[in-house]
Amino acid sequence: MQDPIKPVPTPDQKFHDGNPSTGELGTIVSADWLNTVQSAIQTTQQEVLSVINSNNGQKADPARQDQLVQAIKQLAWGGNAKPTTLSGYGIADGLTLRPQLGDRVDLNNIADDGLYHNPANAYAANGANYPVPYAGLLFVFADGEMVYQQYQSFNNAGCWYRCRYRGNWAQWQKLADAATTLAGYGITDGATKAELKAAVDGLVSGAPGALNTLQELAAALGNDNNFATTITNKLAGKADKSSSLAGYGINTLALSTAQTSQIIKTTPNVYDSNLYSNGTLELRSTGSDFPSLGLHRPGNSAVALVHKGYGNDTLMLKEGSGNEYRVWHGGNDASFIKRRRYRISVDDKTSLDDAIAACETGFNYGTSSGVTGPFIAFGGLGEANSNLNYPCQLTADYTTGYVMRFRTRNDDANRWNPWHTLIHDGHLTGQVAFFAMTTPPDGWLPANGAAISRSTFASLFAAISTTYGAGDGTTTFNLPDLRGEFVRGWDANVDQGRVFGSKQKGSLVIHNDDQDTYAGGIINNMTNKAVRDVAGYDFVPEVKDYTSGLVINNLTLLNQQTISQVFAGNPQNWMYMTRPRNIALLPCIKY
């Protein structure tokens, strides 16, 4: 059996729905967690099937709902019926329920293992060797020369026991009843609670003040048996009273000593040169730059976190040279994200175009941006108290989950520029490109017709499916094979009958270079079959001279024209074109 399934990874370990109105996402379950659940279920199913198979090799039958019950019955009972005896459960060493004891039975003669019930007081009174004349239950266990008997009597007459050894029965002994007093257990010399209380009260009454004081001291000292030694050791480690740090043995801090550290409280109103001449961790409490925390090292620039008064509370980072850098501003400063809007929507007459101040965040319901999702507005870069403003907005499409857009605004005309979409790798899956190196870059595969895994490259498989081959038909699919190929734009109307992604063999075309016309179209027949079949192409003749010495004879064009008819009057202008100039690059496909 596998370990228990891990709880879902949320703070309260429960599933939660998302809330589009607030932008809150629902519980996202990882593949690792789902795989764990699947494995646990499969393991449990296998164990259940093992139980079912144990029932005489029974196989799982989806049409039945009683196989597990039948298998458990077979394991527990050995069949469909519940046994009524110990032997029916395969128990061979349990005490047997014997017939009832009748009247005038001698218990000395009962030596077989089992349970014997005497239903009547009279049977015990008339019988022999009973411990008491009451009905009861007799337990008998025999082992070799020893026979044990226990008789639990009716009417609270007690529980009795005895043993026979080598034919001799011992006397019946009664198990002691639960007692409520020492005397009930036969104890005659023990002190009772009342006697103990009287003795303690007498001791306390004799010296109450002394006992109370001792008890309080012991508690205060932690009941330390070696208190005197402990106090002596503690006092030996205490320093004498002193008026200086050195007097207390503190030598790591020095006051106003170069190249050492010091912690001081200062009151000057400006960052003067003396402040930075010594190593200092300084807390400034008055002046224009207060309160401030200064960190200084002798001979180097010092920095300080300074509270400034610029109309609003401001936290500055200040150097020893006097340069200041604002790190936080409590007012309406467009340099920081300072406010979060609930949403921007036409429902409440708000829009990203005119209702958003610089440096706000919120949720947009497809107003001016055209998308629904969270947004962030960045602050303008203009001077304070001026009309210059160069804001930028960034928004994400909540409905699709992967489209992000941004735009900027010109300060002079207060005009928003168009939205632009941020492109990521997912947009390019299935794209073909050529690279000027012999190995593909990251995220790309060579377009060589190879069979690759459908699961490993799931996004690419979703994009091109089995257009270029089904692989093994189950776990793989083929990439397009562009090695040695020219790519042609596909259109079923321009290239009639052409199937998308299909290959097309080469053709030899006779072309008039002056008139830019075809002479009868594509050559249809060639008597030299050996040449025609080279490399699987329709025609592969080699033409080395376009103006004379053409080595092609006995050709017939599609319109049944002969070579002499085509060349009549101007043979020097005709060319046989089979391949354009080209360069070899590495074709790849994005996955």
N, C-alpha and C positions, 0 to 999 in steps of 0.2 A: 504494500500500500504506500502511495506517495505521501509526502508531507502535506499538511493542510494548505489550501490555496491562500496565497498572500492577499490581504485586503486591498481594495482599490486605493491607489496612492493619492488620497485627498486628506486634508487635515482631520476630518471626522470619519474617514474611511467609509464614506457613503457616496453613492452616485447623486449627481445634481443636474438639473436641467439648466440650459443657458437662458439668458434674458436679453433679447435683442434691444429692449428699450434702454438698458443700461450699458450694453456692450459686454455684459458678463458672459463668458463662454461656459458651455456645459462641460461635464466631466470628460476628459480625453483619456481614453484607454490605450495604453501602449501595446505594440505587438508582443512584447515580452510577457506582459501580464496575460494577454489572451492565449499565448502559447502555453503558459503555465496552467491556465484553466483547462485548455484542451487536453494537455497531457494528463492532468488529474482525472478528468472525466474518462479518458481512454483507459487509464489504469484501473479505475473503479469498474468500468465495463468489463475489462479483462478478468477481474476477480469474480464478478458476478457470473460471467460465462464459465469460469473454472468450476464454480459451484454447480451450475446447470449441467456441465459435462460430467461431473462426478456421479450423476444419476444414471448409471448404466450406459455411459457414453452418449447421453442425450444431446442433440444439437439444438442451437437456438432457433426458435421458430417465431418470426415476427407476428404471426397470426394468433399466437397464444399469449395469455397473460398470467398463467399459473405455473410456468416452468420453475421459477425460483422457489415458490412455495413447495412444489412437489419435491425438488431437490433437497430442501431443508428438512422436510418430513422424512425423506429417505435417510438423511444423515442422522437425524435425531431419533427417529422411531424405527428405522429399518423397513419402513413401508408407509402406506397411507393412513393406517389405523393407529391410534395412540395405544401403547401397551398398558396393561393393567397390573403387571407384576414387575418385580425387580429384574427377573431374568429376561423379561420382554425388552428391557433396556440394556441387556447384556451385563447386568450387575450380578456377580456370582458370590461376592463376599459380604453382602448386607445381611442384617438380622431378619429372619423369616417371621412373618406374622403367624403364630401358631393358633390352633383351636383354643377356645375358651377353656379355663379351668373349671371343672365340674365340682360337684359336691364330694366331700370326704377325700380330697386329694392330699397326698403327703408330698410337700415341697422337696424333701430330701431325695425324691425319686426323679425330679425334673432336672436333667443334665444336658439336654439338647439345646443348641443355640436357638434363640428366638425371643419373641415377645408373647407373653401369655396373659390374657385378661381374665380376672376374677370378677364377675358382675354382681356378686351378692355377698353381703356380710355373713350370711349363714354358712356359705361355703367355707369361708375362712374359719368360722367358729367351729364347724364340724370337721375341718381338715386337720392335718398334722404339720407341725413345725412352721406355722405362720408367725411372723413377729408380732402381729396385732390381729384381733378378730374383725377386720374390716376388709371390704372389697378393695381391689387395687390392681396395679399392673406389675407383672414380674418380668424383669430383664435377665436373660441367661446367656452367658458366654463361656464356652469350654475350650481349654487349650491343654492338651496332654493330660497330666494328672491333676490339673487345677480346673475348678468350675466356679465361676463368679455369679452370684445372684444379687439383684437389687430389687426391692419391693417398695413401690411408691403407693402409699395407702390412701384410702378414701377418708373423708371427714377430718382432714388436717391432722391425721394421726402420725404423720412424719414419713421420712424416707429412710429405709433401712437397707443394710448391706451385710454380706457375709461371703466366706470363701470355703470351698472344700478342697483339701489336699490329701491325696492318697487315701480317699474314702472317708476322711474325718472332716465333719462340718464344724466350723468355728461358730461361736455365738453371734447372733444378730447384733449389729451396732447401729445406733441411730445417728443420722447426720444432725449436727447442732442447728437449732433454729436461730434465726437472726435475733440478737438481743439488743436491748436499749440501755443496759447498765453494765458496769464492770462485773457485778455479781452474776449477771446473766451469762457471762463467759467464764464464770468460775474464778474470777480474780478477787482476792480478799484483802490484798495489801496495797492497793492503788489509791491515790488521793483523788477526790472528786473535784469538779470545777468549783464548787462552793468552798471546799477546803483550801484550794490554791488561792482563790480570790481573797479569802480572809487572811492568809499568810502574807500576801503582797501588800494588802491594805495596812496591815500592822507594821510592816517595814517602812512604808512611806510615811505613815503617821508619826513614826519615831524620829525622822529627820527629813522633813519635806523640803526645806530650803536648800540643804546641801545637795540632795538628789537632783532637784531642778537645775541648780547652777552647773553641776557636772554634766548633765545631759545637754544643756545649751552650749557649753564650751566644746564638748566632743563634736557636736554638729557643726559648729563654726570652724573647727579645725579639720573638718573632713574625716573625723575618726582616724586620724593619723597616729599610729602607735609610736612613730619616731618623730614626733612633732618638734622636739627641742633641736634635734640635729638638722631638720629641714629649715627651721627658722635661722639657725646659725649660718648655714650655707647661703641662704638667700641674702642675709645682711652683708655677708662678706663680698658679694658682688655689686653692692650699691656704691655709687660715687659720692664723694663728699660734696657739700654745697659749694658752688663756684660762681663767679661773675663773668666767665668767658667760656666760649666753646671749647677751647683747649683744656680748660679746667675740668670739663666733662669727658675729655678724651676724644673730641671731635676734631679731626685734622684734615678732613676732605674738603672743607669749605673755607675760603679765606676772604677777608674783606678788602676790596680795592687792591688786590695784588695781580699784576699782569700775568697772563697766560694761565690763570686759574678761573674757576667758575665761582659765581656768587649769586645769591638770591637777595634782591634788595627791593625796597619800595621807594619810588622816586616821585618828585613833585614838579619838575620843570615843565614849562609849557611848550618847549620846542625840543626837537631832536638835535642836541648840540654835539660837538665833537667829543666832549669828555664822556658822553654816554656810551660811545662806541669804542672807546680806547681800552676798556676792560671787558673780559668775558662776563656776560650778565644774563640772567633770567629775571626780567624786570616786570613789575606790576606798577603801571602809572595810574595815579588816582586823581590827579587834578590837571587843569590846563585845557587847551583846545583839543588835544589828542588824548582824551581819556574816556572811559577806562581803556587801557591797552595792555597787551601782553607782548613784551619784547624778547626776542631771541638773538643774542649777540655773541660774536667770537672776535677776540682781539685781532686787529689787523685785517679784518675781512668785513664785507658788507653785512649789515645787520638787517633783519626783517622784523616786523611787528604786526600783529593783528590790532587794528585801531578802530575805535568807535568814533565816527565822524558825524558832524551835524550839517548835512546838506539839504535841509528842509525836511528830510525824513531820516529815520535811523539807517545808517550805512556801516557796513563792515569793510575795512580797507586792509590791503596788504601793503605795507610801507617799507621801503628800503632806506638804508642809512643815507643815501644820496638825496633823499627827499622824494623820489618817485613813488607815486601811489597807484595801486591797482584795485579797482572795486571788485569784491568777491560776493557781496550780498547787499541788496537795497530793499528796504521795507516799503517803499512807495511805488508810484506808477512809473517804473523804469522799463522801457521796452527792450532792455538787454537781457531780461530774464523771463522765463515762463512763470507767470505769477497767478494765473486764474484758470479754472477748469469749468467749461460750460457743460450743462447737461446734454443739450443737443442743439443743432441748427436745422430748422425745418420750415417749409412753407406754411405748415399748420399754425405756427405762431409768428408768421411774417418775419422770419429771420433768414439770412443767407450768408454764405461764405463771402459773397461779393462786398457786402456793406455792413454786416453786423458783427464782424470779428475784429477785435483790436489785436495789435501785435502781441505775440507771445502768449497766446491762449491755446488751450487744448479742449477737446470735446468730441461729440459724436454727430456726424452729418447724415441727414436723411435724404440724400440725393437731390439737393436743391441746385445751386449753381454748378456744383462739381459733377453732377450726373452720376455719382456713385453713392452708395450707402456704407458708411463705416467711420472709424475714428479719424480725427484730423489733428494736426498741430500747426500753429502759425508762428513763424519766426519773426523777431523784431526788426524794425527798420534800422538803417545805419546812418541816418541823418543826424545833424547837430541838435542839441537840446533846444526846445522852444522854437523849432523851425518847422516848415511844411515839408521838408525833405523826408521821404519815406520810401524804403525799398524792401517791402515785406516779401516773404515767401511762404507758401502753403504746401503742406504735404498731407495726402489723404490715402487711405487704404480701402479697397472695395470689400465690405463685409460679406456680400452675397456670394462672391466667387472665391474669396480667400487668398488670391494671389496677385491681384492687380493693384499697383501703387502708382499714384500720379502726383505731379508737382507743377506749380506755376509761380511766376513772379509778377510784380506790378511796378510800372514806371512811376517815378515820383512826380514828374511834371504834369502829366495829364491824368494822374490817378486812374490809369487804365490797366486792367489785368491782361497779361499775356495769355495765350492759349495754354491749355493743360497738355502736359507731356507724360507719357507712360514710361515708367522704369522697366526696362527689359531684363529678365533673368533667364537662366538656362532653360527653364521649362517651356519658354516660348519658342525655343529653337529646336526642340526635339524633332528629328526627321529631316533636318536641313542637310543638304549636300554642299560641300565646299572642297576646294583644291588647296593643298598646302605645299610650300616650297621646301619640304624636308621629307625624309624617308620614313619617319615614324609619326603617327597621329598625336596631336596634343591631348591634354587631359580632357575627358568628356567626349571624345570622338573615337570612332572605330574606322578602320580601313574598309572602304566599300569594295570588298573582294569576293562577295557572294558567300562568305562563311556562314555556317549554322551556329547560332548563339542561343544562350538560355533565355526562355521566355520569362522566367521569374527574375533572374538577375537584371535583365534589361526590359522590365515590365513597361516603362514609359514608352520606349521605342517600339515595342511590340504593339502597344495600344495605338500608336501612330500609323505604322505601316502594315501591321498584321502579317499575313502570308502572301502579300502581293509579289514578293520576289522569291518565294519558296517556303514550303511548310516545314522544313527541317525534318525531324523524325516523326512529325505529325502529332506529337504530344508535348514534349518539353522544350523543343528548339524551333527556331524559325530562321530564314535566310536573309542576309543583307543583300542589297543590290550589288551587282558585279559591274563596276565601271572601269575595270582595267582595260586599257587599249580602246575605249569606246569614246565616241563623240556624243554629247548630250543634245537631244533635240526637244524643243518645246512641244508639249502635247496639246492637241486639240482634235477631237473626233471629227470635226467638220473640215478643217484644213487638211488633215491627214486622214482621209476617210477610212473607216474600218479599223483604225489603229487602237489597240488595247493599251490602257495606261500601264506603264512599267514594262512593256514588252520590248524585246530586242528586234532589230531589223537588219538584214544582211546588206552588204554594200552593193552598189550598182555602178556600171560604167556609163557615163553620159557624154554624148557628143554635143559640143556647145560652140556656137558662133560667138567669138569674143567681141567682134565688131558690132554685131547687131543685138547682142545679149539675148539671143533666142536659141531654142532647142531645135535640133534637126531631127525631127521624127521621134523625139523622146528617148527613152531608155533603150539601150540595145537589148534585144530579146533573145537572140540566139547566137551561138558561137560554135563552129564546127569542132574546135579543139576542146573536147570534153576534159582532157587532163588539166588544161589551163583553167577551165571554168570551175573545177572542183577544188582547186588549191585553197587550203585553210577554210573550207566551208563557205566561201563567198561565191556569188553568182559569177563575177568576172574579175580576174586579176591579171590582165595583160600589162606589160611594162612598156610605156611609151617614153622614149628618151629624147625625142626631137619633135617639137610641135609644128615645124614648118616643112620637113621633108623626111623621107625614109621611114614612113609610118609602117610598122610591122603588124598590121591587122588586115586580114582578108576573109572573104566568105562570110561577111556579117549581114544580118537582116534586121532592120529596125522594126519597131512595133507597128508602124504604118506600112510595112512591107517594102520600104525604100531600100535600095542597095547603096553601097558605099559610093559607087561612081555617080549615082544620081545626087547624092548629098553633096559631094565634092565638086560637082560640075561648075566651072566658072571661077571659083575662089577657094581652092583647097588650102591655101596658106593661112586662112583665117580661122580654121576649125581646130579645136583642141579637145583632147580626150582627158576628162577630169575624173580622177579616182580618189584623191586625197589632198586636202589643203595643207598649207604649212602649219606646223604644230610644235608644241613643247610638252614634254612629259612631266606632269606633276602628280602628287599623291591625292587620289580622290578619297574623301572621308565622309562619314555620316554622323550627325550629332545624336547622342543617346540621352 
